[in-house]
Amino acid sequence: MRVAFVGKGGSGKTTMSALFARHVAESGAPVVAMDADINQHLALVLGLDRQPEPLGAHLTEIKDRLRGANPRIPSAEAMVKTTPPGRGSTLLSFEDLAADPYGLTAPDGVRLLATGPFSEDDLGVACYHSKVGAVELLLNHLIDGPGEYVVVDMTAGADSFASGLFTRFDLTFLVAEPTRQGVSVYRQYREYAAKYDVALAVVGNKVHGPSDVDFLREQVGDDLLTWMEHSAAVRAMEQGRHFTLDDLEPVNADALALLRKTLDEQEKDWERFGRQTVEFHLRNARAWANERTGTDLAEQVDPDFVYGP
């Protein structure tokens, strides 16, 4: 299953992404985490002392690998972040994604890929979505199976809607603090995602007591799945002190287990995935990509290609 963690900047979505990835990995399930947030903090929270090689710096190589022998895509330059796979494309298994040469393995077995931060040459002239495009392309070409988990720490707020990446997941967890700012991002995300059948569940974070839970229930209703109480163990982890999942308070460990259970219960919808891949590619082609590449990118859509295993 593929799951995204989104939320307001500072809501704790990166910490939640790391805790969830570690929770799943501890059970023995294979996990690939992907840092698609401009701040690039996931490696730190996963216990790594360095960053993976940035995917954004290797976009041409990634495109060349994915286009394979697809006759509809003559070069990497003709590919954009939304380019769909077709017959002849290189499709990725979960094992392929986990073995990506630009990744690193965290201490508890989570494999981490990262878009990378802005470089000196990017400052003032580049859009961060060009780097996030590497994640979108990889997910577009991924054929994952049962018991395989991809956990993506997304950009903050509603910035995820700048591309079709927000539709690439089986479930999206929106991390919300019990504040007006925290739930305002939920309302915005809910409104944008509603027409695309995006499965969304709210995870409260930094909850200090029943009044915080009551506030979240009043604001998000049945979308509130569970919540994480204020945690001394998590604070220690964020400060770089020794941390294992056994240090988590029982109520917070139970919350992680519920997230996993809810994700596992989601039905994989390859038809929707394929339809929306094509939809967002055509939309981007018309809006900017045809002009940028000098070609009609609608011709990249293979009408006889079937998504899924």
C-alpha positions as CSV (number, residue, x, y, z in Angstrom):
1,M,0.0,0.0,0.0
2,R,1.0,3.6,-0.6
3,V,0.3,6.2,2.1
4,A,1.0,9.9,2.2
5,F,1.4,12.1,5.3
6,V,0.3,15.7,4.8
7,G,-0.4,18.6,7.0
8,K,0.4,22.1,8.0
9,G,4.1,22.9,8.4
10,G,5.1,22.1,12.0
11,S,2.2,19.7,12.5
12,G,4.5,16.8,13.0
13,K,3.8,15.0,9.7
14,T,7.5,14.2,9.2
15,T,7.7,12.7,12.7
16,M,4.5,10.7,12.0
17,S,5.8,9.5,8.7
18,A,9.0,8.2,10.4
19,L,7.1,6.6,13.3
20,F,4.7,4.9,11.0
21,A,7.5,3.6,8.7
22,R,9.4,2.3,11.7
23,H,6.3,0.7,13.2
24,V,5.6,-1.2,9.9
25,A,9.2,-2.2,9.5
26,E,9.4,-3.5,13.0
27,S,6.7,-6.1,12.1
28,G,9.0,-7.4,9.4
29,A,7.1,-5.8,6.4
30,P,9.2,-4.2,3.7
31,V,9.0,-0.4,3.7
32,V,10.3,2.4,1.4
33,A,10.0,5.9,2.8
34,M,10.2,8.9,0.4
35,D,11.0,12.4,1.6
36,A,9.1,14.7,-0.7
37,D,9.1,17.7,1.7
38,I,11.2,20.7,0.8
39,N,12.7,20.7,4.3
40,Q,14.2,17.2,4.0
41,H,14.1,16.2,7.6
42,L,12.9,12.5,7.3
43,A,16.5,11.1,7.2
44,L,17.2,12.8,10.5
45,V,14.1,11.5,12.2
46,L,14.7,8.0,10.9
47,G,18.1,8.0,12.6
48,L,20.4,8.5,9.6
49,D,23.4,10.7,10.0
50,R,23.4,11.8,6.3
51,Q,21.0,12.4,3.5
52,P,20.4,10.0,0.6
53,E,21.6,11.0,-2.9
54,P,18.9,13.5,-4.1
55,L,16.5,12.1,-6.7
56,G,16.1,15.5,-8.1
57,A,19.7,15.7,-9.2
58,H,19.3,12.5,-11.2
59,L,16.0,13.2,-13.0
60,T,17.4,12.6,-16.5
61,E,18.8,9.1,-15.5
62,I,15.5,8.3,-13.8
63,K,13.5,9.2,-16.9
64,D,15.8,7.3,-19.2
65,R,15.4,4.2,-17.0
66,L,11.6,4.5,-16.8
67,R,11.0,5.2,-20.5
68,G,12.7,2.0,-21.4
69,A,11.7,0.9,-24.9
70,N,8.4,2.8,-25.0
71,P,8.2,4.0,-28.6
72,R,5.9,6.9,-27.6
73,I,8.7,8.5,-25.5
74,P,11.8,9.2,-27.8
75,S,14.0,10.8,-25.1
76,A,14.2,11.9,-21.4
77,E,13.7,15.5,-22.6
78,A,10.2,14.5,-23.8
79,M,9.2,13.2,-20.4
80,V,7.6,15.4,-17.7
81,K,6.7,14.6,-14.1
82,T,3.2,13.3,-15.1
83,T,4.4,11.1,-18.1
84,P,2.4,7.8,-17.8
85,P,3.9,4.4,-18.5
86,G,3.0,2.5,-21.6
87,R,3.9,-0.7,-23.4
88,G,7.7,-0.8,-23.5
89,S,8.2,1.3,-20.3
90,T,10.2,0.0,-17.5
91,L,7.8,-0.9,-14.7
92,L,9.1,-1.1,-11.2
93,S,8.5,-3.8,-8.7
94,F,8.6,-2.9,-5.0
95,E,12.0,-4.6,-4.9
96,D,13.2,-2.4,-7.7
97,L,12.2,0.7,-5.8
98,A,13.8,-0.5,-2.6
99,A,17.0,-1.2,-4.5
100,D,17.2,2.2,-6.1
101,P,20.9,3.2,-6.1
102,Y,20.1,6.7,-4.6
103,G,18.6,5.3,-1.4
104,L,19.9,4.7,2.1
105,T,18.8,2.1,4.7
106,A,17.9,3.4,8.1
107,P,18.9,1.6,11.3
108,D,15.6,-0.3,11.7
109,G,15.4,-1.4,8.0
110,V,13.4,1.4,6.4
111,R,14.7,2.2,3.0
112,L,14.8,6.0,2.4
113,L,14.6,7.9,-0.9
114,A,14.6,11.7,-1.0
115,T,13.9,14.4,-3.6
116,G,16.7,16.5,-2.2
117,P,16.8,20.2,-1.2
118,F,17.3,23.2,-3.4
119,S,20.8,23.5,-4.8
120,E,22.7,26.8,-5.1
121,D,21.8,26.8,-8.8
122,D,18.1,26.5,-8.0
123,L,17.8,29.5,-5.7
124,G,15.5,32.1,-7.2
125,V,15.0,30.3,-10.5
126,A,13.6,26.8,-9.9
127,C,10.3,25.4,-8.6
128,Y,10.5,22.6,-6.0
129,H,7.9,20.6,-7.9
130,S,10.5,19.8,-10.5
131,K,12.3,17.8,-7.8
132,V,9.1,16.2,-6.5
133,G,8.5,15.1,-10.0
134,A,11.0,12.3,-9.5
135,V,8.7,10.8,-6.8
136,E,5.6,11.2,-9.0
137,L,7.3,9.4,-12.0
138,L,8.5,6.6,-9.8
139,L,5.1,6.0,-8.3
140,N,3.5,6.2,-11.8
141,H,5.7,3.3,-12.8
142,L,5.4,1.2,-9.6
143,I,3.5,-2.0,-9.5
144,D,3.4,-2.8,-5.8
145,G,1.8,-5.8,-4.3
146,P,0.3,-7.0,-1.0
147,G,2.3,-6.5,2.1
148,E,4.6,-3.8,0.6
149,Y,4.5,-0.3,1.9
150,V,5.5,3.1,0.5
151,V,5.4,5.9,3.0
152,V,5.7,9.5,1.6
153,D,6.3,12.6,3.6
154,M,4.7,15.3,1.4
155,T,5.2,19.0,1.1
156,A,3.4,21.1,3.7
157,G,-0.1,22.4,3.5
158,A,-2.0,22.3,0.2
159,D,1.1,22.6,-1.9
160,S,0.7,18.9,-2.7
161,F,-2.0,19.9,-5.2
162,A,0.5,21.6,-7.5
163,S,0.8,18.2,-9.3
164,G,-1.1,15.0,-9.6
165,L,1.1,13.4,-6.9
166,F,-1.8,13.7,-4.3
167,T,-3.7,11.0,-6.2
168,R,-0.9,8.5,-6.2
169,F,-1.8,7.0,-2.8
170,D,-4.2,4.4,-1.4
171,L,-4.7,6.5,1.7
172,T,-3.7,9.9,2.9
173,F,-3.2,10.7,6.5
174,L,-3.6,14.4,7.3
175,V,-1.8,15.3,10.5
176,A,-3.6,18.1,12.4
177,E,-2.8,19.9,15.6
178,P,-5.8,20.8,17.7
179,T,-5.7,24.4,16.6
180,R,-7.6,26.6,14.1
181,Q,-4.6,26.7,11.8
182,G,-4.2,22.9,11.9
183,V,-7.8,22.2,10.9
184,S,-7.9,25.0,8.3
185,V,-5.4,22.9,6.3
186,Y,-7.7,19.9,6.7
187,R,-10.6,21.9,5.2
188,Q,-8.6,23.1,2.3
189,Y,-7.2,19.6,1.6
190,R,-10.6,18.0,2.0
191,E,-12.2,20.4,-0.5
192,Y,-9.5,20.0,-3.1
193,A,-9.3,16.2,-2.8
194,A,-13.1,15.4,-2.7
195,K,-13.6,15.3,-6.5
196,Y,-10.7,12.9,-7.0
197,D,-11.9,10.1,-4.6
198,V,-8.8,10.6,-2.4
199,A,-9.2,8.5,0.7
200,L,-8.4,10.9,3.6
201,A,-8.2,10.3,7.4
202,V,-7.2,12.8,10.1
203,V,-4.6,12.0,12.7
204,G,-4.6,14.4,15.6
205,N,-1.1,15.3,16.9
206,K,0.3,16.9,20.0
207,V,-2.9,16.3,21.9
208,H,-2.8,17.3,25.6
209,G,-6.2,16.2,26.8
210,P,-9.9,15.5,26.2
211,S,-10.6,19.1,25.3
212,D,-8.1,18.9,22.4
213,V,-9.9,15.7,21.2
214,D,-13.3,17.4,21.5
215,F,-12.0,20.3,19.4
216,L,-10.8,18.0,16.7
217,R,-14.0,16.1,16.7
218,E,-16.0,19.3,16.4
219,Q,-13.9,20.5,13.5
220,V,-13.3,17.4,11.4
221,G,-16.1,15.0,12.4
222,D,-15.9,11.4,11.4
223,D,-12.6,12.0,9.5
224,L,-10.8,11.9,12.8
225,L,-9.3,8.5,12.9
226,T,-7.1,8.7,15.9
227,W,-4.6,10.9,17.7
228,M,-1.2,11.0,19.2
229,E,-0.9,12.4,22.7
230,H,2.0,14.6,23.7
231,S,4.9,12.3,24.0
232,A,8.1,12.6,26.0
233,A,9.6,9.7,24.1
234,V,8.9,11.4,20.7
235,R,10.4,14.7,22.0
236,A,13.5,12.8,23.0
237,M,13.7,11.3,19.5
238,E,13.4,14.7,18.0
239,Q,16.2,15.9,20.2
240,G,18.5,13.2,19.0
241,R,18.4,11.0,22.1
242,H,18.1,7.3,22.0
243,F,14.6,6.1,21.0
244,T,12.9,2.8,20.2
245,L,9.3,2.2,19.5
246,D,9.1,0.4,22.9
247,D,9.6,3.8,24.5
248,L,6.3,5.0,23.1
249,E,3.4,5.5,25.5
250,P,0.8,2.6,25.0
251,V,-1.9,5.0,23.7
252,N,0.5,6.3,21.0
253,A,1.6,2.8,20.1
254,D,-2.0,1.9,19.7
255,A,-2.6,4.9,17.4
256,L,0.2,3.7,15.1
257,A,-1.4,0.2,15.0
258,L,-4.7,1.7,14.1
259,L,-3.1,3.6,11.2
260,R,-1.6,0.4,9.9
261,K,-4.9,-1.5,10.2
262,T,-6.8,1.2,8.4
263,L,-4.3,1.3,5.6
264,D,-4.3,-2.5,5.2
265,E,-8.1,-2.4,4.9
266,Q,-8.0,0.0,1.9
267,E,-8.8,-1.6,-1.4
268,K,-6.3,-1.1,-4.2
269,D,-8.0,0.7,-7.1
270,W,-5.8,0.3,-10.2
271,E,-8.5,1.6,-12.5
272,R,-8.7,4.9,-10.7
273,F,-5.0,5.1,-10.5
274,G,-4.6,4.7,-14.2
275,R,-7.4,7.0,-15.1
276,Q,-6.1,9.8,-12.9
277,T,-2.5,9.3,-14.2
278,V,-3.7,10.0,-17.7
279,E,-6.0,12.8,-16.6
280,F,-3.3,14.8,-14.9
281,H,-0.8,14.2,-17.7
282,L,-3.2,15.6,-20.3
283,R,-4.0,18.5,-18.0
284,N,-0.3,19.4,-17.5
285,A,0.3,18.9,-21.2
286,R,-2.3,21.5,-22.2
287,A,-1.3,23.9,-19.4
288,W,2.5,24.1,-19.9
289,A,4.2,20.9,-20.9
290,N,3.4,20.8,-24.6
291,E,4.9,24.3,-25.0
292,R,7.9,23.4,-22.8
293,T,8.8,20.3,-24.7
294,G,7.7,21.4,-28.2
295,T,5.6,18.2,-28.7
296,D,2.1,17.0,-28.2
297,L,2.4,15.0,-25.0
298,A,-1.1,13.6,-25.4
299,E,0.6,11.1,-27.8
300,Q,2.5,9.6,-24.9
301,V,-0.8,8.1,-23.6
302,D,-1.0,4.4,-24.6
303,P,-4.7,3.6,-24.8
304,D,-4.1,-0.2,-24.7
305,F,-1.9,-0.1,-21.6
306,V,-3.5,-1.6,-18.5
307,Y,-2.4,-0.5,-15.0
308,G,-1.7,-3.0,-12.2
309,P,-0.2,-6.4,-12.0
